[in-house]
Amino acid sequence: MNVTVIKPGLLSSLQDAGRPGHAALGVGRAGAMDPPAWQLANALVGNTRGEAAIECTLIGPSLRFEQAAMIALTGATITARVGEHDVPMWTTCHLPAGSVLHLGGMASGCRSYLAVRGGFDVPPLLGSRSSDLHAQIGYAHGRPLRAGDLLPVGAAPALPSSLAGDEVRLLGWSLDPQPWFDFAQRPLALLRGSHWPQLDAASQQLLLGGKFYLSKDSNRTASRLDGHTLQLRAPLELISEAALPGTVQLPPSGQPIALLAEAPVTGGYPRIGQVAMVDLPRLAQRRPGDTVCFHETTLDEALTRLAAHRQRLARLLGTIAQRLECT
């Protein structure tokens, strides 16, 4: 089975959990910017092996499904239609063969995830089907989707009889998005970075109490933050050191940047903070012009929140699997 890309949307790419463990080769992780949304989309269609989904950015693609398929949409609130049928998010939808799914703009948030039962089965590279747009590795040399692309879908068990047929059909239940999407855009937890002491006092106060805005120049590599110019107490000359998603760097412009999924594996700018891992999906869902604020946290607090978040997600994934078995 293939899915044909009719319109690619603004920036659509194939993403899974990424390719960790290759930093020594200079290869970053990449992968879904909002991992819980990606996992929940896969769970809703019965995928359990980390299958690749389409990550849509601000405006989604239009796709033709050559054969019947089960799909799910999660993440940022996006309009979706098949013919005259609205396709809701956070549930499972059966599409008959020949369906054309039109994904439009996002009312809130920046990235939505489209999963299909069986996953998009493009050849893996270093254990992942993710497209690293910055490093240009992955599907079609890591480029975004284009009109005319044919995306193969992996084999999967037969569709549940209650969702089969020649019409668009939905499950009788859906997930509550509130725990998994930050509609209120609350402050993000930030740990002090190794160069925090080199920030002057006013800049330390601004970083933890000021209001920043996501720059239009942000991408999958980093969120660039406008609104305040931060300064060091004195110039620093640094050699490149290890970097990872969530690292907040201060370039010479004084506008902080927070590294994201396609972060380089090393960097030479001062590291003034580290966004708590549990809050990185929330940062990834901010769109240009959205407010970004930070509050200070400790390593223990960040780890406790992350563990609790993962436990809630694991329980929900198990519940979804059980309910699908009963469908």
VEXDREN-2710 file (C-alpha; in Angstrom, 1 decimal):
% VEXDREN-2710
k/r/px/py/pz
1/MET/0.0/0.0/0.0
2/ASN/1.2/3.5/-0.8
3/VAL/0.1/6.9/0.3
4/THR/0.5/9.6/-2.3
5/VAL/1.4/13.2/-1.3
6/ILE/-0.8/15.6/-3.3
7/LYS/0.2/18.7/-1.5
8/PRO/3.1/18.7/1.0
9/GLY/1.9/21.3/3.4
10/LEU/4.3/23.9/4.9
11/LEU/6.9/21.5/6.3
12/SER/5.9/17.9/6.6
13/SER/8.4/15.1/7.3
14/LEU/8.6/11.5/8.5
15/GLN/9.5/11.1/12.1
16/ASP/9.9/8.4/14.7
17/ALA/11.8/8.2/18.0
18/GLY/15.0/9.3/16.2
19/ARG/18.5/7.9/16.1
20/PRO/20.1/8.2/19.5
21/GLY/23.5/6.9/20.3
22/HIS/25.4/8.2/17.3
23/ALA/26.8/11.5/18.7
24/ALA/30.3/10.2/18.5
25/LEU/29.8/10.0/14.7
26/GLY/28.5/13.6/14.7
27/VAL/25.0/12.4/14.0
28/GLY/22.2/14.0/16.2
29/ARG/19.0/12.3/17.3
30/ALA/16.3/14.1/15.3
31/GLY/13.0/12.4/15.6
32/ALA/9.5/13.7/16.6
33/MET/9.6/17.2/18.2
34/ASP/6.6/16.2/20.4
35/PRO/7.3/12.5/21.3
36/PRO/4.2/12.0/23.5
37/ALA/1.9/13.2/20.6
38/TRP/3.8/10.9/18.2
39/GLN/3.5/7.9/20.6
40/LEU/-0.2/8.5/21.2
41/ALA/-1.0/8.8/17.4
42/ASN/0.7/5.5/16.9
43/ALA/-1.1/3.9/19.8
44/LEU/-4.5/4.9/18.5
45/VAL/-3.9/2.9/15.3
46/GLY/-2.4/-0.1/17.0
47/ASN/1.3/0.5/16.2
48/THR/3.6/-0.7/18.9
49/ARG/7.1/-0.8/17.3
50/GLY/8.0/2.9/17.0
51/GLU/6.6/3.3/13.5
52/ALA/7.2/6.5/11.6
53/ALA/4.4/9.1/11.3
54/ILE/4.1/12.4/9.5
55/GLU/5.0/15.4/11.5
56/CYS/3.1/18.4/10.1
57/THR/4.1/22.0/10.7
58/LEU/1.6/24.8/10.9
59/ILE/-0.2/23.7/7.6
60/GLY/-0.6/20.0/6.9
61/PRO/-0.4/18.1/3.7
62/SER/-3.1/16.5/1.4
63/LEU/-2.7/12.8/1.0
64/ARG/-4.4/10.0/-1.1
65/PHE/-4.8/6.6/0.5
66/GLU/-4.7/4.0/-2.2
67/GLN/-6.2/1.3/0.1
68/ALA/-8.3/1.3/3.2
69/ALA/-6.4/2.6/6.2
70/MET/-6.7/3.4/9.9
71/ILE/-5.3/6.8/10.9
72/ALA/-5.0/9.0/13.9
73/LEU/-4.2/12.7/14.4
74/THR/-2.7/14.2/17.6
75/GLY/-0.7/17.2/18.7
76/ALA/-1.5/20.8/17.6
77/THR/-5.2/21.4/16.7
78/ILE/-5.4/21.0/12.9
79/THR/-8.4/21.0/10.5
80/ALA/-8.9/17.7/8.7
81/ARG/-11.4/16.6/6.1
82/VAL/-12.1/13.6/3.8
83/GLY/-14.7/14.7/1.3
84/GLU/-17.6/16.2/3.3
85/HIS/-16.5/14.5/6.5
86/ASP/-14.6/16.3/9.3
87/VAL/-11.9/14.1/10.7
88/PRO/-11.6/14.6/14.5
89/MET/-8.3/14.4/16.4
90/TRP/-7.3/12.2/19.3
91/THR/-9.3/9.2/18.0
92/THR/-9.0/6.4/15.4
93/CYS/-10.5/6.9/12.0
94/HIS/-11.1/4.4/9.2
95/LEU/-10.6/5.7/5.7
96/PRO/-11.9/3.7/2.7
97/ALA/-9.7/3.0/-0.3
98/GLY/-9.2/6.1/-2.5
99/SER/-9.8/8.6/0.3
100/VAL/-8.1/12.0/0.0
101/LEU/-7.3/13.5/3.4
102/HIS/-6.9/17.3/3.4
103/LEU/-5.1/18.7/6.4
104/GLY/-5.3/22.4/6.8
105/GLY/-4.0/25.0/9.2
106/MET/-3.5/24.7/13.0
107/ALA/-5.7/26.8/15.3
108/SER/-3.1/26.4/18.1
109/GLY/0.3/24.8/18.4
110/CYS/2.8/24.2/15.8
111/ARG/3.1/20.5/15.1
112/SER/0.6/17.7/14.5
113/TYR/1.2/14.0/14.0
114/LEU/-0.5/11.7/11.4
115/ALA/-0.1/8.0/12.1
116/VAL/-1.3/5.2/9.9
117/ARG/-1.7/1.6/10.9
118/GLY/1.5/-0.2/9.9
119/GLY/3.5/3.0/9.9
120/PHE/5.3/4.7/7.0
121/ASP/7.7/2.0/6.0
122/VAL/10.6/3.8/4.3
123/PRO/14.1/2.4/4.6
124/PRO/15.7/3.0/8.0
125/LEU/19.1/4.7/8.4
126/LEU/21.1/4.1/11.6
127/GLY/18.0/2.4/13.1
128/SER/15.5/5.2/12.4
129/ARG/13.2/6.4/9.6
130/SER/13.3/10.0/10.8
131/SER/14.2/12.7/8.4
132/ASP/16.9/15.0/9.8
133/LEU/16.3/18.1/7.8
134/HIS/19.4/19.9/9.1
135/ALA/21.8/17.0/8.5
136/GLN/20.0/15.9/5.4
137/ILE/19.7/12.2/6.3
138/GLY/16.8/9.9/6.3
139/TYR/14.0/9.6/3.7
140/ALA/14.9/11.2/0.4
141/HIS/18.2/12.5/1.9
142/GLY/16.4/14.1/4.8
143/ARG/14.2/16.6/2.8
144/PRO/10.6/17.5/3.6
145/LEU/7.8/15.7/1.8
146/ARG/7.0/16.9/-1.8
147/ALA/4.0/16.6/-4.1
148/GLY/4.2/13.2/-5.9
149/ASP/6.0/11.3/-3.1
150/LEU/4.8/7.8/-2.7
151/LEU/5.0/6.7/0.9
152/PRO/4.9/2.9/1.5
153/VAL/2.8/1.7/4.5
154/GLY/4.0/-1.3/6.4
155/ALA/2.0/-4.6/6.8
156/ALA/-0.3/-4.8/9.8
157/PRO/-3.1/-7.2/11.0
158/ALA/-6.5/-6.8/9.5
159/LEU/-8.7/-3.9/10.5
160/PRO/-11.2/-4.4/13.2
161/SER/-14.5/-5.3/11.6
162/SER/-16.3/-2.5/13.4
163/LEU/-14.1/0.0/11.5
164/ALA/-14.0/-1.6/8.1
165/GLY/-16.3/-0.7/5.2
166/ASP/-16.7/1.8/2.4
167/GLU/-17.3/4.9/4.5
168/VAL/-15.3/7.1/6.9
169/ARG/-15.8/5.6/10.4
170/LEU/-14.7/6.6/13.8
171/LEU/-14.1/4.9/17.1
172/GLY/-16.7/5.5/19.7
173/TRP/-14.2/7.1/22.1
174/SER/-11.3/9.6/22.0
175/LEU/-8.5/10.9/24.2
176/ASP/-8.6/14.0/26.3
177/PRO/-5.9/16.2/24.8
178/GLN/-5.6/18.5/27.9
179/PRO/-2.9/16.5/29.6
180/TRP/-0.8/16.2/26.4
181/PHE/-1.1/19.6/24.9
182/ASP/-0.2/22.9/26.6
183/PHE/-3.2/25.1/25.7
184/ALA/-2.3/27.6/28.4
185/GLN/1.3/28.0/27.3
186/ARG/2.6/27.9/30.9
187/PRO/6.2/28.8/31.8
188/LEU/8.8/26.1/31.0
189/ALA/11.1/24.7/33.7
190/LEU/14.7/25.7/33.3
191/LEU/17.9/24.5/35.1
192/ARG/20.9/26.7/35.4
193/GLY/23.5/26.0/32.8
194/SER/27.2/25.7/33.3
195/HIS/27.7/29.3/32.2
196/TRP/24.9/30.8/34.3
197/PRO/27.3/32.6/36.6
198/GLN/28.8/34.4/33.6
199/LEU/25.4/36.1/32.9
200/ASP/25.2/39.6/34.5
201/ALA/22.6/40.0/37.2
202/ALA/20.0/41.8/35.1
203/SER/20.2/39.0/32.4
204/GLN/19.8/36.3/35.0
205/GLN/16.6/38.0/36.2
206/LEU/15.3/38.5/32.7
207/LEU/15.9/34.8/31.7
208/LEU/13.9/33.5/34.7
209/GLY/11.3/36.3/34.9
210/GLY/11.1/37.9/31.6
211/LYS/8.8/37.3/28.6
212/PHE/10.3/36.1/25.3
213/TYR/8.7/35.5/22.0
214/LEU/9.4/32.7/19.5
215/SER/11.2/34.0/16.5
216/LYS/10.0/33.3/13.0
217/ASP/13.5/32.0/12.3
218/SER/12.9/29.0/14.6
219/ASN/13.1/25.5/13.2
220/ARG/13.6/21.9/14.2
221/THR/17.2/22.7/15.2
222/ALA/16.4/25.5/17.7
223/SER/13.9/27.9/19.0
224/ARG/15.2/31.4/18.7
225/LEU/13.8/33.8/21.4
226/ASP/13.2/37.5/20.9
227/GLY/12.1/40.0/23.4
228/HIS/15.2/40.6/25.6
229/THR/18.9/40.9/24.9
230/LEU/21.0/39.1/27.5
231/GLN/24.6/39.9/28.3
232/LEU/27.6/38.3/29.9
233/ARG/29.6/39.8/32.7
234/ALA/32.7/39.6/30.5
235/PRO/33.5/38.1/27.1
236/LEU/34.1/34.4/27.0
237/GLU/36.3/32.3/24.7
238/LEU/35.1/28.8/24.6
239/ILE/35.9/25.6/22.7
240/SER/33.0/23.5/21.4
241/GLU/31.5/21.1/24.0
242/ALA/28.7/18.6/23.9
243/ALA/25.2/19.9/23.3
244/LEU/21.8/18.3/23.4
245/PRO/18.1/19.1/23.0
246/GLY/17.0/21.6/25.6
247/THR/20.4/23.4/25.9
248/VAL/19.9/27.2/26.0
249/GLN/22.8/29.0/24.4
250/LEU/23.7/32.6/24.2
251/PRO/25.1/33.7/20.8
252/PRO/26.8/37.0/20.3
253/SER/23.5/38.6/19.4
254/GLY/22.3/38.3/23.0
255/GLN/19.1/36.5/21.9
256/PRO/19.0/33.1/23.5
257/ILE/18.4/30.0/21.5
258/ALA/17.0/26.7/22.9
259/LEU/18.2/23.6/21.0
260/LEU/15.6/21.1/19.8
261/ALA/15.3/17.7/18.2
262/GLU/17.9/18.4/15.4
263/ALA/20.4/19.9/17.8
264/PRO/24.0/19.7/16.7
265/VAL/26.1/17.3/18.9
266/THR/28.5/20.1/19.9
267/GLY/28.3/23.8/20.3
268/GLY/30.6/26.7/21.2
269/TYR/28.2/29.3/22.6
270/PRO/27.8/29.8/26.4
271/ARG/25.3/27.4/27.8
272/ILE/23.2/29.5/30.2
273/GLY/20.4/27.0/30.8
274/GLN/18.8/23.6/30.2
275/VAL/15.1/23.2/29.5
276/ALA/13.7/20.3/31.5
277/MET/13.2/17.3/29.2
278/VAL/9.5/17.0/30.3
279/ASP/8.9/20.5/28.9
280/LEU/10.6/20.2/25.6
281/PRO/7.4/19.0/23.8
282/ARG/5.7/22.1/25.1
283/LEU/8.4/24.3/23.7
284/ALA/8.2/22.4/20.4
285/GLN/4.5/23.3/20.1
286/ARG/5.1/27.1/20.4
287/ARG/4.6/28.9/17.1
288/PRO/6.2/32.1/15.8
289/GLY/5.0/35.0/18.0
290/ASP/4.0/32.8/20.9
291/THR/5.2/33.7/24.4
292/VAL/8.0/31.7/26.0
293/CYS/8.7/32.2/29.7
294/PHE/10.9/30.2/32.1
295/HIS/10.8/29.4/35.8
296/GLU/13.8/27.9/37.7
297/THR/13.8/24.2/38.6
298/THR/16.3/21.8/40.1
299/LEU/17.6/18.5/38.7
300/ASP/15.6/16.5/41.3
301/GLU/12.4/18.3/40.5
302/ALA/12.9/17.9/36.7
303/LEU/13.6/14.1/37.1
304/THR/10.6/13.6/39.3
305/ARG/8.3/15.3/36.8
306/LEU/9.8/13.4/33.9
307/ALA/9.3/10.0/35.7
308/ALA/5.7/10.9/36.6
309/HIS/5.0/12.0/33.0
310/ARG/6.4/8.8/31.6
311/GLN/4.4/6.7/34.0
312/ARG/1.1/8.4/33.0
313/LEU/1.9/8.0/29.4
314/ALA/2.8/4.3/29.8
315/ARG/-0.5/3.7/31.6
316/LEU/-2.4/5.4/28.8
317/LEU/-0.7/3.5/26.1
318/GLY/-1.6/0.3/27.8
319/THR/-5.2/1.4/28.2
320/ILE/-5.4/2.3/24.5
321/ALA/-4.1/-1.1/23.4
322/GLN/-6.6/-2.9/25.6
323/ARG/-9.5/-0.9/24.3
324/LEU/-8.5/-1.4/20.7
325/GLU/-8.4/-5.2/21.3
326/CYS/-12.1/-4.9/22.3
327/THR/-13.1/-2.8/19.3
END
